[in-house]
Amino acid sequence: MAHIARSHRVLGVVAAALVPLAVPGASALADAPAAVVCTTSSDWSYSPGVVLTPRPLRTTVKDEYTSCTGAGGAVAATGSSEFVVDRSAGCLEPLAAVPETRVITWADGTTSTFSYTVTVTSAPGADVITKIGTITGGVFAGRSAQAVQAAPTTDLLLCLSEEGITRQSSLGTFTVL
């Protein structure tokens, strides 16, 4: 049985290594080549700033999608999205899984509507933001997608200030499966 499990692992590694050869520009994923993989950067601004205890605030999110590669050149090489979320938040309040939707506008003028659930997990030195969902409209409609980003851990001393945390940034990847 161990020999069969090892054979399956070796086969999976070999298949993942060969996917980019079979589909130029596609990333090697365990199950199938991705339709598109992008590097992402996000900037959030909070008004008013996030302080220790939860309070209503407006979050403006601006995302940039760069270095995008796709099977068959299906999308433009870059894209962006911007949206606003009104909700209550505080530094010590764990973020619950929240549904969100954003429209990504690609450089060629086409769009993709990404509906997902976002979760935030804190790790030493970084917060990991994970968005898992589906492209519900436009380019890649009906396909699964995910974004994973890392942001430096929040400076808790800013949570104690009157102004609070007013900006935050992250880097990561966006993948349409």
C-alpha positions in Angstrom: 0.0 0.0 0.0 2.9 2.4 0.8 4.3 1.7 -2.7 1.0 2.7 -4.3 0.7 5.9 -2.3 4.4 6.8 -3.2 3.7 6.1 -6.9 0.6 8.4 -6.8 2.7 11.1 -5.2 5.5 10.7 -7.9 2.9 10.7 -10.6 1.3 13.9 -9.2 4.7 15.6 -9.1 5.6 14.6 -12.6 2.1 15.7 -13.9 2.5 19.1 -12.2 5.9 19.5 -13.7 4.7 18.7 -17.2 1.5 21.0 -17.2 3.5 24.1 -18.1 5.0 22.3 -21.1 1.5 21.2 -22.3 0.0 24.7 -21.9 2.4 27.5 -22.4 2.0 30.2 -19.8 0.0 28.1 -17.4 1.0 27.5 -13.9 1.7 24.1 -12.5 -1.2 23.1 -10.2 -1.9 19.7 -8.8 -5.3 19.1 -10.6 -5.4 21.3 -13.7 -3.8 24.3 -15.2 -5.2 27.6 -14.0 -7.0 29.9 -16.5 -5.1 32.8 -15.1 -2.6 33.5 -12.3 -1.8 37.1 -11.2 0.4 38.7 -8.6 -1.7 41.1 -6.5 -1.2 44.1 -4.3 -4.0 45.6 -2.1 -4.3 48.9 -0.3 -7.0 49.4 2.3 -7.9 52.8 3.8 -10.2 53.0 6.9 -12.3 55.9 7.9 -12.4 56.5 10.7 -9.3 54.5 11.7 -9.5 51.0 13.3 -9.1 51.3 17.1 -9.1 48.8 19.9 -12.9 48.4 20.3 -15.2 47.8 17.3 -16.9 50.8 15.7 -18.6 51.5 12.4 -16.1 52.3 9.7 -15.8 52.5 5.9 -13.1 50.5 4.2 -12.0 51.4 0.7 -10.1 48.6 -1.0 -7.9 49.1 -4.2 -6.4 46.0 -5.8 -3.9 45.7 -8.6 -3.5 42.5 -10.6 -0.1 42.3 -12.4 2.1 39.8 -14.1 -1.0 37.8 -15.1 -0.4 34.7 -17.2 -3.1 32.7 -18.8 -3.8 29.6 -20.9 -4.2 30.8 -24.5 -3.8 34.5 -23.5 -7.4 34.7 -22.4 -7.1 37.9 -20.4 -5.1 41.1 -20.6 -1.8 41.2 -18.6 -3.1 43.5 -15.9 -6.2 44.5 -14.1 -7.6 46.4 -11.1 -10.6 46.6 -8.8 -11.9 49.0 -6.2 -14.8 48.8 -3.8 -16.1 50.1 -0.5 -17.3 48.1 2.5 -19.2 49.6 5.5 -19.0 47.5 8.7 -18.0 47.5 12.3 -14.4 46.5 13.1 -11.8 46.7 15.9 -8.2 45.6 16.4 -9.0 42.9 18.9 -12.1 41.6 17.2 -11.4 38.5 15.1 -12.8 38.9 11.6 -15.6 36.5 10.8 -15.9 35.0 7.4 -17.6 37.6 5.3 -19.2 37.4 1.8 -18.0 40.0 -0.7 -18.2 40.7 -4.4 -15.8 42.8 -6.5 -15.6 43.5 -10.3 -12.1 43.2 -11.7 -11.5 45.4 -14.8 -8.8 43.9 -17.1 -6.6 46.2 -19.2 -8.4 45.3 -22.4 -11.7 46.6 -20.9 -13.3 43.2 -20.1 -14.4 42.4 -16.6 -14.7 39.5 -14.2 -17.1 39.5 -11.2 -15.6 37.7 -8.3 -18.0 36.6 -5.5 -16.2 35.0 -2.5 -15.9 34.6 1.3 -13.0 36.3 2.9 -11.2 35.1 6.0 -8.3 36.5 7.9 -5.9 34.4 9.9 -3.1 35.8 12.0 0.3 34.2 12.0 3.5 35.5 13.6 4.4 38.7 11.8 1.6 38.6 9.2 -2.1 38.4 8.6 -3.1 36.0 5.9 -6.2 37.0 3.9 -7.9 34.2 1.9 -10.7 34.8 -0.6 -12.4 31.7 -2.0 -15.3 31.8 -4.4 -16.5 31.9 -8.0 -16.3 34.1 -11.0 -20.0 34.9 -11.3 -20.0 37.1 -14.4 -17.8 38.3 -17.3 -14.6 36.6 -18.3 -14.2 33.2 -16.7 -17.9 33.1 -15.5 -18.6 29.8 -13.7 -15.0 29.1 -12.8 -13.6 28.8 -9.2 -11.2 31.5 -8.1 -9.1 32.2 -5.0 -6.8 35.0 -3.7 -4.3 34.6 -1.0 -2.5 37.6 0.4 -0.2 38.4 3.3 -0.1 41.7 5.2 2.3 42.7 8.0 0.7 42.2 11.4 -1.1 45.3 12.7 0.8 47.6 15.0 -1.3 47.2 18.2 0.0 50.5 19.6 -1.8 52.3 16.7 -5.0 50.7 18.0 -4.6 52.6 21.2 -4.2 56.0 19.4 -7.2 58.3 18.7 -6.6 58.1 15.0 -6.2 54.3 14.9 -5.0 52.3 11.9 -6.0 54.2 8.7 -4.0 52.2 6.0 -2.9 48.7 5.4 -1.3 46.9 2.4 -0.8 43.3 1.3 0.8 41.2 -1.5 -0.3 37.9 -2.9 -1.7 35.9 -5.8 -5.1 35.6 -7.5 -5.9 32.4 -9.4 -8.8 31.5 -11.6 -9.0 27.7 -11.7 
